[in-house]
Amino acid sequence: MVDKRSVEDEELASIMRLSDGRKFVHRLIVQAGTNTDTFNVEPHIHAYNAGRRSIGTWLADEVRNTCPDQYITMIKEHTDD
């Protein structure tokens, strides 16, 4: 029997094997504000930014842990953006 985590890892790996998949995942990570400061003096805006960033960080971690070679490829493909 295949466990759920193995299936999820394979799903992510299949996305990351495609150039368009890496583009989409990179866009999600950037859009989530993963590499930006979340601070805002308005607590609701700060909470929103922190939540969005948390999802982006989670996705980046998933990619790094599941398919590190494809993560490096994705970063290299978007270095000049």
N, C-alpha and C positions, 0 to 999 in steps of 0.2 A: 504494500500500500504506500502511495506517495503522500507525504505530509503537505499541508497547506503552504508552509514556508518554502518548500522546494518548488512548488508550482509558482508561487509569487516570484521567486528568484529567477526562474526560467522565463516568466513573462517579461520581467524587466530586462533580462539579458537579451531577449529577442528584439525588444524595442531598441536597445542600445547598439545592436549589431547593424542597424540601418542608419545611414547618414541623416535621413529625415527624422528618425527617432531621436538621435542625439541632438539635433537642432531644436526639436520640440522640448526635450527635457532641459536643455540649457536655457531656453526661453522661460520655462516655468521657474527654474532656480533663480534666474535674474529678476523676473517679475515679482518673485516673493520677497525681494529685498534681502536676500541671504547675506550679502556683503555690505550692507548699509546699516547705519545706526537707526535703531527703532525709537529712540527717545523723542518724546514730545511732551510739552508741559501740560497739554490737555490729556487727562488720564484715559479717556475713551479712544482717542487717536493712538496713544501709546500702546494700549492694549490691542488694538486692531493691528498695528504694525508688528508688535511682538508675536501675535498669533500667526500672521502671514509669514513672518521670518521663520518661525518654528517649523512650519510645513516645508518651506524651502530647505531648511537645514536637514530635516528628516529625509527629504528626497535625495539631497546630495550625499548624505550618509549611506542611504540604501544603494545608490549607484556605486559609490566608492567601495563598499563592502561586498557587493554582489559581482561587480564586473570592473575591477580597478583599471584594467587595461583600456577598456572602453571609456572610462571616466577621463583618463589621461588624454586619449584621442579627442574626446569632446572638448576638453580645455584647450588643447593645441589648435583645434579647428576654429576656436573663437577667441584666440589670443589677440587678434588685431581688431576685434569689434569695438 
